[in-house]
Amino acid sequence: DDWCDSLLRVDETISGAIVLPQRVRPFLKMIEYAVHGFPWIIVSSVTAVFAYAYRWNENLQYGLLVLNIGLLADLAAVGAIKICVQRERPAENVDDQVFEAPIADQYSFPSGHTSRAAMLGMLLSYFFRPLTPIGITFPLLVAYSRVAMARHYVSDVIGGLTLGGLLGGLVLLTPMAVNRWMRKLFA
Protein backbone atom coordinates (compact mmCIF):
# COMPACT_ATOMS: atom_id res chain seq x y z
CA ASP A 1 0.00 0.00 0.00
CA ASP A 2 2.85 2.43 0.84
CA TRP A 3 4.52 1.61 -2.48
CA CYS A 4 1.32 2.42 -4.38
CA ASP A 5 0.83 5.69 -2.47
CA SER A 6 4.44 6.67 -3.19
CA LEU A 7 3.96 5.96 -6.88
CA LEU A 8 0.79 8.07 -6.96
CA ARG A 9 2.60 10.97 -5.27
CA VAL A 10 5.41 10.80 -7.84
CA ASP A 11 2.79 10.76 -10.61
CA GLU A 12 1.07 13.82 -9.09
CA THR A 13 4.39 15.68 -8.69
CA ILE A 14 5.53 15.03 -12.26
CA SER A 15 2.09 15.88 -13.61
CA GLY A 16 1.98 19.14 -11.62
CA ALA A 17 5.33 20.17 -13.08
CA ILE A 18 3.94 19.78 -16.61
CA VAL A 19 0.86 21.99 -16.09
CA LEU A 20 1.06 25.10 -18.26
CA PRO A 21 -0.16 28.64 -17.45
CA GLN A 22 -3.80 29.57 -18.12
CA ARG A 23 -2.85 31.83 -21.05
CA VAL A 24 -2.03 28.69 -23.09
CA ARG A 25 -5.42 27.13 -22.34
CA PRO A 26 -7.21 28.28 -25.54
CA PHE A 27 -4.67 26.38 -27.67
CA LEU A 28 -4.95 23.31 -25.47
CA LYS A 29 -8.76 23.48 -25.68
CA MET A 30 -8.51 23.32 -29.49
CA ILE A 31 -6.55 20.08 -29.16
CA GLU A 32 -9.16 18.81 -26.71
CA TYR A 33 -12.01 19.56 -29.13
CA ALA A 34 -10.16 17.87 -32.02
CA VAL A 35 -10.54 14.45 -30.37
CA HIS A 36 -13.79 14.89 -28.48
CA GLY A 37 -15.84 11.70 -28.79
CA PHE A 38 -19.35 12.88 -29.59
CA PRO A 39 -18.55 14.92 -32.74
CA TRP A 40 -16.39 12.07 -34.02
CA ILE A 41 -19.18 9.55 -33.53
CA ILE A 42 -21.86 11.77 -35.06
CA VAL A 43 -19.85 12.73 -38.15
CA SER A 44 -18.39 9.26 -38.74
CA SER A 45 -21.77 7.54 -38.26
CA VAL A 46 -23.58 9.86 -40.67
CA THR A 47 -20.74 9.52 -43.18
CA ALA A 48 -20.86 5.72 -42.90
CA VAL A 49 -24.62 5.68 -43.52
CA PHE A 50 -24.10 7.77 -46.66
CA ALA A 51 -21.20 5.55 -47.73
CA TYR A 52 -23.34 2.43 -47.56
CA ALA A 53 -26.58 3.99 -48.83
CA TYR A 54 -24.91 5.53 -51.87
CA ARG A 55 -22.60 2.56 -52.57
CA TRP A 56 -19.30 4.36 -52.10
CA ASN A 57 -16.02 2.51 -52.67
CA GLU A 58 -15.88 -0.75 -50.67
CA ASN A 59 -12.50 0.10 -49.12
CA LEU A 60 -13.79 3.48 -47.96
CA GLN A 61 -16.86 1.81 -46.47
CA TYR A 62 -14.61 -0.66 -44.67
CA GLY A 63 -12.47 2.15 -43.27
CA LEU A 64 -15.57 3.95 -41.98
CA LEU A 65 -16.88 0.71 -40.47
CA VAL A 66 -13.59 0.13 -38.64
CA LEU A 67 -13.55 3.77 -37.51
CA ASN A 68 -17.06 3.55 -36.07
CA ILE A 69 -16.40 0.25 -34.32
CA GLY A 70 -13.21 1.77 -32.90
CA LEU A 71 -14.92 4.92 -31.66
CA LEU A 72 -17.71 2.98 -29.96
CA ALA A 73 -15.28 0.48 -28.45
CA ASP A 74 -13.12 3.35 -27.18
CA LEU A 75 -16.02 5.16 -25.52
CA ALA A 76 -17.28 1.94 -23.93
CA ALA A 77 -13.86 0.79 -22.70
CA VAL A 78 -12.81 4.19 -21.35
CA GLY A 79 -16.16 4.68 -19.61
CA ALA A 80 -16.11 1.23 -18.03
CA ILE A 81 -12.54 1.61 -16.78
CA LYS A 82 -13.19 5.11 -15.40
CA ILE A 83 -16.23 3.88 -13.48
CA CYS A 84 -14.26 0.92 -12.09
CA VAL A 85 -11.10 2.85 -11.15
CA GLN A 86 -12.74 6.14 -10.06
CA ARG A 87 -9.51 8.14 -9.85
CA GLU A 88 -10.20 11.78 -9.09
CA ARG A 89 -9.00 14.39 -11.56
CA PRO A 90 -6.10 16.65 -10.53
CA ALA A 91 -7.10 19.39 -8.07
CA GLU A 92 -5.89 22.05 -10.56
CA ASN A 93 -8.37 20.90 -13.23
CA VAL A 94 -10.79 23.59 -14.41
CA ASP A 95 -14.15 21.88 -14.87
CA ASP A 96 -15.06 23.36 -18.26
CA GLN A 97 -15.37 20.30 -20.49
CA VAL A 98 -18.36 20.16 -22.82
CA PHE A 99 -20.45 17.14 -23.85
CA GLU A 100 -19.26 15.08 -20.90
CA ALA A 101 -20.61 11.70 -19.98
CA PRO A 102 -21.79 12.73 -16.50
CA ILE A 103 -20.90 9.55 -14.62
CA ALA A 104 -17.62 8.50 -16.22
CA ASP A 105 -16.02 11.82 -17.20
CA GLN A 106 -15.76 13.06 -13.65
CA TYR A 107 -12.92 10.56 -13.29
CA SER A 108 -9.38 10.72 -14.57
CA PHE A 109 -8.07 7.25 -15.45
CA PRO A 110 -7.65 6.55 -18.32
CA SER A 111 -7.59 9.64 -20.50
CA GLY A 112 -10.36 9.17 -23.05
CA HIS A 113 -9.08 11.90 -25.37
CA THR A 114 -5.64 10.30 -25.37
CA SER A 115 -7.07 6.82 -25.91
CA ARG A 116 -9.15 8.08 -28.82
CA ALA A 117 -6.18 9.93 -30.32
CA ALA A 118 -4.02 6.79 -30.10
CA MET A 119 -6.72 4.64 -31.70
CA LEU A 120 -7.27 7.23 -34.45
CA GLY A 121 -3.52 7.50 -34.96
CA MET A 122 -3.27 3.75 -35.52
CA LEU A 123 -6.13 3.80 -38.01
CA LEU A 124 -4.67 6.82 -39.82
CA SER A 125 -1.29 5.10 -40.05
CA TYR A 126 -2.86 1.89 -41.34
CA PHE A 127 -5.21 3.35 -43.94
CA PHE A 128 -3.00 6.29 -45.01
CA ARG A 129 0.60 5.09 -44.58
CA PRO A 130 2.22 8.38 -45.73
CA LEU A 131 0.50 10.07 -42.75
CA THR A 132 2.10 7.74 -40.19
CA PRO A 133 4.23 10.55 -38.67
CA ILE A 134 0.97 12.40 -37.85
CA GLY A 135 -0.54 9.16 -36.56
CA ILE A 136 2.33 8.90 -34.10
CA THR A 137 2.85 12.57 -33.22
CA PHE A 138 -0.76 13.67 -32.70
CA PRO A 139 -1.58 11.19 -29.90
CA LEU A 140 1.59 12.28 -28.09
CA LEU A 141 0.56 15.94 -28.47
CA VAL A 142 -2.90 15.12 -27.12
CA ALA A 143 -1.37 13.21 -24.20
CA TYR A 144 0.89 16.16 -23.33
CA SER A 145 -2.00 18.63 -23.63
CA ARG A 146 -4.20 16.62 -21.24
CA VAL A 147 -1.56 16.82 -18.51
CA ALA A 148 -0.66 20.44 -19.38
CA MET A 149 -4.34 21.41 -18.86
CA ALA A 150 -4.38 19.56 -15.51
CA ARG A 151 -7.19 17.35 -16.81
CA HIS A 152 -5.08 14.23 -16.18
CA TYR A 153 -2.03 12.79 -14.51
CA VAL A 154 0.84 11.32 -16.53
CA SER A 155 -0.27 7.78 -15.67
CA ASP A 156 -3.75 8.57 -17.05
CA VAL A 157 -2.38 9.48 -20.47
CA ILE A 158 -0.02 6.49 -20.48
CA GLY A 159 -3.08 4.35 -19.78
CA GLY A 160 -4.95 6.15 -22.56
CA LEU A 161 -2.14 5.67 -25.08
CA THR A 162 -1.94 1.98 -24.20
CA LEU A 163 -5.69 1.41 -24.35
CA GLY A 164 -6.06 3.32 -27.62
CA GLY A 165 -3.20 1.39 -29.18
CA LEU A 166 -4.75 -1.92 -28.15
CA LEU A 167 -8.20 -0.92 -29.40
CA GLY A 168 -6.76 0.34 -32.69
CA GLY A 169 -5.02 -2.96 -33.24
CA LEU A 170 -8.14 -4.94 -32.34
CA VAL A 171 -10.54 -3.06 -34.61
CA LEU A 172 -8.13 -3.48 -37.51
CA LEU A 173 -8.84 -7.21 -37.18
CA THR A 174 -12.46 -6.58 -38.26
CA PRO A 175 -13.04 -9.03 -41.14
CA MET A 176 -13.99 -7.64 -44.54
CA ALA A 177 -16.98 -10.02 -44.34
CA VAL A 178 -18.58 -7.62 -41.84
CA ASN A 179 -18.31 -4.88 -44.45
CA ARG A 180 -19.91 -7.14 -47.09
CA TRP A 181 -22.75 -7.85 -44.63
CA MET A 182 -23.24 -4.09 -44.12
CA ARG A 183 -23.31 -3.57 -47.89
CA LYS A 184 -26.10 -6.16 -48.18
CA LEU A 185 -27.97 -4.53 -45.31
CA PHE A 186 -28.04 -1.24 -47.24
CA ALA A 187 -28.73 -2.81 -50.66
PyMOL commands that set and color helices and strands:
alter all, ss='L'
color gray80, all
select helices_A, chain A and resi 2-18+22-34+37-53+58-85+112-127+129-148+154-171+176-185
alter helices_A, ss='H'
color red, helices_A
deselect
rebuild
show_as cartoon
